[in-house]
Amino acid sequence: MARWQCQVCQYVYDEEKGEPETGTPPGTRFADLPGDWKCPVCQAGKDAFLPLTEEEPGRAAGTTVSDVIVAALAAWGVNLVFGIPGTSSLGLVDAVRKRPEMRYIVVRHEENAAMAASAYHKLTGGIAACLTIAGPGATNLATGLYDAREDSASVISLNGQVEMQYSGPGGFQEIDQDAFFRPIAIFNNTIADPAMTIPLVTKALRHAVLLRGVAQVSVPNDIQKMPHAAPVCRREACIPNNAILPPEEEMARAAELIDAGKAPVILAGWGAFPFASQVAALAERISAPILTTFRAKGVLPDDHPAVVSVLGTVGTPEARTLASEADPLIALGVGFSRQTHVPVDRPMVQVDLDPLKLGKGDRAVNLWGNCGVVIPRLTARVHPRRDEAMGGRVAAMKREIAARREQEADPRAVPLRPPYIIKVLSEVVPEDAVISIDVGENGWWFGRNFVMKRQRFVMSGYLATMGFGLPGAIAAKLAHPEKTVFCITGDGGFSMAMAELVTAVKYRLPMVVVVLNNHELGMIRVEQQTEHYPNFATALLNPDFAAYGKACGGEGIRVERPEELKPAIERAMGMDLPVIVDVETDPRRFA
């Protein structure tokens, strides 16, 4: 059986396989095809075909480089891939197809693939992959991958590349991907030799896991199809234990600073989020109030007696007061974003797994280690204390915060006010739901006014990129299919990623997308006001988002009056499909 290649489009007719789409049965020789037979891809005649010799390029019959790459990913527990297929990635895509444990989620824009992969790690600690083509596919990933980089989310990016023999100026869809990804990735390489497949893929996975960032591997089209067989390394055999502990003398210094302090305050960051019970135990032992960063909101329920609020731009005056008076401030896994406004002039104990983030305080004891193992040992070292006055003060602060939230949530205002929308969501969203929030006014109000119970939420933290909400919700539903998933977004952020609603419909991912529709870029309006600029260029012309939800195969509900909101959300949660709740809201913060 021979193989014949079209010299116009490069389609290969394989006599052994035939051509099922045109009704040509397997075993049909090229010479026996009708004289008017056409290439099924470009409609060229038989005279455009030439026979392929064994040495000429073609698809390998056995295990390929692509098969080995995907097998290595599967061995490390990577079974979710986001992307868009194309010419320079077909070998990799086919390798994903052949493995039943792999799931390829085809998105409508590569940026959303990368943001979904970033969100998946933030929610689960596991790794998802992006898989797309060379050139524009790779460059479109950049914003989502940069979100992962900034938020220390582990992501694998697999990208096709042009065939090596065509590499150079004028190559179709070719860019220098190693150079392009260098500022984004913690590991970045191209497989130019099949023998380097497993070493490079294993290094990529190790870097992504251990250094918590983006690992990028480009694979040229011809390399993808080359025959290759190699054993893969399981994750357990490649990753050391990260239960890092600081030296005993540093632990002793930290305990002494806490014991000598007059008013210890805990600031829980993202690095402490998986260790809620340990944070609570430390707070109880030393009678310390708990503040959180925005990303760590919900580390403990808001009704926990020690939890005050978020510290920073979306926080409260009460949190700022406690932080500025802290003696010492115990910063657990805190990134020290400028938006958090951590007072670095206080006596401080700082715990972080990343040594580069230590040393933020002017008077700090720095503990390099994993919060999960450091906090319990620190709790055992410090002397217990009972501070009834601090407990009473915290309780009074919590009452003041709750009263302010209630006062802001005007149930009569039309259009609906954001504090009222968030209040209703706090009451209706199930305690075990997963929430993906977007960037803008919607996120500000969520951080400030949403009352967390046991929900999880995900966001674009340091990069703060608009459009994160919907791909984050898609990742949330894939990660937790049994849970109710909410996307809370604005009209500006939603419109950046709204094409992915059909992705949610296609893969049957029920979710409630609440669009705070104020017909403008509300956060930009506020920033212009803050800097004493006149309002300009923030108005948005929006489609009918509820009608759009229906057009995509989901559902849409329009909300214009306060009494309509709660029934609309409850109705949306009862539907087994993606639903847009389009809420007409007011761009003003306070009035």
Backbone hydrogen bonds, N-H to C=O, Kabsch-Sander energy under -0.5 kcal/mol:
donor,donor_aa,acceptor,acceptor_aa,energy
4,W,13,Y,-2.8
5,Q,50,L,-3.0
6,C,11,Y,-3.3
7,Q,48,A,-2.7
10,Q,6,C,-1.5
13,Y,4,W,-3.7
13,Y,11,Y,-0.5
14,D,12,V,-0.6
15,E,2,A,-2.4
15,E,13,Y,-0.6
17,K,14,D,-0.6
18,G,14,D,-2.6
19,E,24,T,-2.2
22,T,19,E,-1.3
23,G,20,P,-1.2
24,T,19,E,-2.3
27,G,15,E,-1.9
28,T,25,P,-1.3
29,R,27,G,-0.6
32,D,29,R,-1.0
33,L,30,F,-1.4
37,W,34,P,-1.8
39,C,44,A,-3.1
43,Q,39,C,-2.0
46,K,37,W,-0.5
48,A,45,G,-2.0
49,F,46,K,-1.9
50,L,5,Q,-2.0
52,L,3,R,-3.2
56,E,53,T,-1.1
60,A,225,K,-1.0
65,V,226,M,-1.8
66,S,224,Q,-2.0
68,V,64,T,-2.0
69,I,65,V,-2.4
70,V,66,S,-2.5
71,A,67,D,-2.2
72,A,68,V,-2.2
73,L,69,I,-2.1
74,A,70,V,-2.5
75,A,71,A,-2.2
76,W,72,A,-1.2
76,W,73,L,-0.6
77,G,74,A,-1.7
78,V,73,L,-2.7
79,N,77,G,-0.8
81,V,103,R,-3.1
82,F,129,A,-3.0
83,G,105,I,-2.1
84,I,131,L,-0.9
89,S,86,G,-2.2
90,L,87,T,-0.9
93,V,89,S,-2.6
94,D,90,L,-2.4
95,A,91,G,-1.7
96,V,92,L,-1.8
97,R,93,V,-2.2
98,K,94,D,-1.7
99,R,96,V,-1.3
102,M,99,R,-1.7
103,R,79,N,-2.0
105,I,81,V,-3.6
105,I,103,R,-0.7
106,V,104,Y,-0.8
107,V,83,G,-1.7
107,V,105,I,-0.7
112,N,109,H,-0.9
113,A,109,H,-1.1
114,A,110,E,-2.1
115,M,111,E,-2.2
116,A,112,N,-2.3
117,A,113,A,-2.1
118,S,114,A,-2.3
119,A,115,M,-2.6
120,Y,116,A,-2.3
121,H,117,A,-1.6
122,K,118,S,-1.9
123,L,119,A,-2.0
124,T,120,Y,-2.0
125,G,121,H,-2.5
128,A,154,S,-0.5
129,A,80,L,-2.6
130,C,156,I,-2.6
131,L,82,F,-2.2
132,T,158,L,-1.8
137,G,134,A,-1.3
138,A,133,I,-0.5
139,T,135,G,-2.6
140,N,136,P,-2.2
141,L,137,G,-0.7
141,L,138,A,-0.8
142,A,139,T,-1.3
145,L,141,L,-2.5
146,Y,142,A,-2.6
147,D,143,T,-1.8
148,A,144,G,-1.7
149,R,145,L,-2.4
150,E,146,Y,-2.7
151,D,147,D,-2.1
152,S,149,R,-1.1
153,A,148,A,-2.9
155,V,213,G,-2.0
156,I,128,A,-1.7
157,S,155,V,-0.5
157,S,215,A,-3.0
158,L,130,C,-3.3
158,L,156,I,-0.6
159,N,157,S,-0.5
159,N,217,V,-2.3
160,G,132,T,-2.5
161,Q,88,S,-0.7
161,Q,219,V,-1.2
166,Y,163,E,-2.0
167,S,164,M,-1.3
171,G,168,G,-1.8
174,E,171,G,-1.5
175,I,173,Q,-0.5
177,Q,175,I,-1.6
180,F,176,D,-2.4
181,F,177,Q,-2.5
182,R,178,D,-0.7
184,I,181,F,-1.2
185,A,181,F,-2.9
186,I,214,V,-2.7
187,F,214,V,-1.2
189,N,216,Q,-1.9
191,I,218,S,-2.5
192,A,190,T,-1.0
196,M,193,D,-2.4
197,T,194,P,-1.9
200,L,196,M,-2.3
201,V,197,T,-2.6
202,T,198,I,-2.7
203,K,199,P,-1.9
204,A,200,L,-2.4
205,L,201,V,-2.4
206,R,202,T,-2.5
207,H,203,K,-2.6
208,A,204,A,-2.4
209,V,205,L,-2.3
210,L,206,R,-3.0
211,L,207,H,-2.2
213,G,208,A,-0.9
215,A,155,V,-2.5
216,Q,187,F,-3.1
217,V,157,S,-2.7
218,S,189,N,-2.5
219,V,159,N,-2.6
221,N,161,Q,-2.3
224,Q,220,P,-2.3
225,K,221,N,-0.8
226,M,223,I,-1.3
228,H,63,T,-3.0
234,R,232,V,-0.5
235,R,75,A,-1.0
237,A,234,R,-0.9
238,C,235,R,-1.8
239,I,235,R,-1.4
244,I,242,N,-2.6
250,E,247,P,-0.5
251,M,247,P,-1.9
252,A,248,E,-2.4
253,R,249,E,-1.9
254,A,250,E,-2.3
255,A,251,M,-2.3
256,E,252,A,-2.3
257,L,253,R,-2.2
258,I,254,A,-2.0
259,D,255,A,-2.7
260,A,256,E,-2.2
261,G,257,L,-1.0
263,A,327,D,-1.7
265,V,328,P,-2.2
266,I,289,P,-2.6
267,L,330,I,-2.8
268,A,266,I,-0.6
268,A,291,L,-2.9
269,G,267,L,-0.5
269,G,332,L,-3.0
271,G,333,G,-2.3
272,A,269,G,-1.6
272,A,332,L,-0.6
273,F,269,G,-0.5
273,F,270,W,-1.1
275,F,272,A,-2.1
276,A,273,F,-0.6
279,V,275,F,-2.1
280,A,276,A,-2.6
281,A,277,S,-2.1
282,L,278,Q,-2.0
283,A,279,V,-2.3
284,E,280,A,-2.3
285,R,281,A,-2.0
286,I,282,L,-1.7
287,S,283,A,-0.7
287,S,284,E,-0.5
288,A,283,A,-2.0
290,I,306,A,-3.2
291,L,266,I,-3.2
291,L,289,P,-0.5
292,T,309,S,-1.5
293,T,268,A,-1.9
297,K,294,F,-1.9
299,V,296,A,-2.1
302,D,452,M,-2.5
304,H,301,P,-1.9
307,V,304,H,-1.2
308,V,290,I,-2.7
309,S,290,I,-0.5
311,L,292,T,-2.8
313,T,339,Q,-2.9
315,G,312,G,-1.9
316,T,310,V,-1.2
320,R,316,T,-1.7
321,T,317,P,-2.4
322,L,318,E,-2.3
323,A,319,A,-2.4
324,S,320,R,-2.3
325,E,321,T,-1.2
326,A,322,L,-0.7
326,A,323,A,-0.7
327,D,263,A,-2.6
327,D,328,P,-0.8
329,L,347,P,-2.9
330,I,265,V,-3.2
330,I,328,P,-0.6
331,A,329,L,-0.9
331,A,349,V,-2.5
332,L,267,L,-2.7
332,L,330,I,-0.7
333,G,331,A,-0.7
333,G,351,V,-2.9
340,T,337,S,-1.4
341,H,337,S,-0.8
344,V,342,V,-0.8
346,R,343,P,-0.8
348,M,363,R,-2.5
349,V,329,L,-2.3
350,Q,365,V,-2.6
351,V,331,A,-2.8
352,D,367,L,-1.9
357,K,354,D,-1.8
358,L,355,P,-1.1
362,D,344,V,-2.8
363,R,344,V,-0.5
363,R,346,R,-0.6
364,A,361,G,-0.7
365,V,348,M,-2.6
366,N,364,A,-0.6
367,L,350,Q,-3.5
367,L,365,V,-0.6
368,W,366,N,-0.6
369,G,352,D,-1.8
369,G,367,L,-0.8
370,N,244,I,-2.0
373,V,370,N,-1.7
374,V,370,N,-2.6
375,I,371,C,-2.1
377,R,373,V,-0.9
378,L,374,V,-2.6
379,T,375,I,-2.7
380,A,376,P,-1.9
381,R,377,R,-1.1
382,V,378,L,-1.8
385,R,285,R,-2.5
388,E,386,R,-0.6
391,G,387,D,-2.0
392,G,388,E,-2.5
393,R,389,A,-2.2
394,V,390,M,-2.7
395,A,391,G,-2.1
396,A,392,G,-2.0
397,M,393,R,-2.3
398,K,394,V,-2.6
399,R,395,A,-1.8
400,E,396,A,-2.1
401,I,397,M,-2.6
402,A,398,K,-2.4
403,A,399,R,-2.4
404,R,400,E,-2.0
405,R,401,I,-2.2
406,E,402,A,-2.2
407,Q,403,A,-2.2
408,E,404,R,-2.2
409,A,405,R,-1.3
410,D,408,E,-2.0
416,L,584,E,-1.5
420,Y,417,R,-0.7
421,I,417,R,-1.9
422,I,418,P,-2.6
423,K,419,P,-2.0
424,V,420,Y,-2.5
425,L,421,I,-2.3
426,S,422,I,-2.6
427,E,423,K,-1.5
428,V,424,V,-2.0
429,V,425,L,-2.8
433,A,430,P,-1.8
434,V,484,T,-2.4
435,I,456,R,-3.0
436,S,486,F,-2.9
437,I,435,I,-0.5
437,I,458,V,-2.3
438,D,488,I,-2.1
444,W,440,G,-1.9
445,W,441,E,-2.5
446,F,442,N,-2.1
447,G,443,G,-2.7
448,R,444,W,-1.8
449,N,445,W,-2.9
450,F,445,W,-0.5
450,F,446,F,-1.9
452,M,450,F,-0.8
456,R,433,A,-1.9
458,V,435,I,-2.3
461,G,459,M,-0.9
466,M,464,A,-0.5
468,F,465,T,-1.0
472,G,468,F,-2.3
473,A,469,G,-1.8
474,I,470,L,-2.1
475,A,471,P,-2.2
476,A,472,G,-2.1
477,K,473,A,-2.4
478,L,474,I,-2.0
479,A,475,A,-2.4
480,H,476,A,-2.6
483,K,480,H,-1.9
486,F,434,V,-2.6
487,C,512,V,-2.8
488,I,436,S,-2.5
489,T,487,C,-0.6
489,T,514,V,-2.6
491,D,516,L,-1.3
494,F,490,G,-2.7
495,S,491,D,-1.5
496,M,492,G,-0.7
496,M,493,G,-0.7
497,A,493,G,-0.7
497,A,494,F,-1.3
498,M,494,F,-0.8
500,E,497,A,-2.2
501,L,498,M,-1.9
502,V,499,A,-1.2
504,A,500,E,-2.0
505,V,501,L,-2.1
506,K,502,V,-2.9
507,Y,503,T,-2.2
508,R,505,V,-1.4
509,L,504,A,-2.7
511,M,577,L,-0.5
512,V,485,V,-2.4
513,V,511,M,-0.6
513,V,579,V,-3.4
514,V,487,C,-3.1
514,V,512,V,-0.7
515,V,513,V,-0.7
515,V,581,V,-2.3
516,L,489,T,-3.0
516,L,514,V,-0.7
517,N,515,V,-1.2
517,N,583,V,-2.6
518,N,516,L,-1.0
521,L,538,T,-2.2
522,G,520,E,-1.5
525,R,521,L,-1.8
526,V,522,G,-1.9
527,E,523,M,-2.4
528,Q,524,I,-2.6
529,Q,525,R,-2.2
530,T,526,V,-2.9
531,E,527,E,-1.9
532,H,529,Q,-1.4
533,Y,528,Q,-3.4
540,L,519,H,-2.7
542,N,540,L,-0.7
545,F,543,P,-1.1
548,Y,544,D,-2.3
549,G,545,F,-2.2
550,K,546,A,-1.5
551,A,547,A,-2.5
552,C,548,Y,-1.8
553,G,550,K,-1.5
554,G,549,G,-2.1
555,E,578,P,-1.8
557,I,580,I,-2.9
559,V,582,D,-2.9
564,E,561,R,-1.9
565,L,561,R,-0.6
565,L,562,P,-1.3
566,K,562,P,-0.6
568,A,564,E,-1.7
569,I,565,L,-2.3
570,E,566,K,-2.5
571,R,567,P,-2.5
572,A,568,A,-2.4
573,M,569,I,-2.3
574,G,570,E,-1.0
574,G,571,R,-0.6
575,M,572,A,-1.4
577,L,575,M,-1.1
579,V,511,M,-2.5
580,I,555,E,-2.6
581,V,513,V,-3.1
581,V,579,V,-0.6
582,D,557,I,-2.6
582,D,580,I,-0.7
583,V,515,V,-2.6
583,V,581,V,-0.8
584,E,559,V,-2.7
584,E,582,D,-0.6
585,T,517,N,-2.2
585,T,583,V,-0.6
586,D,416,L,-1.7
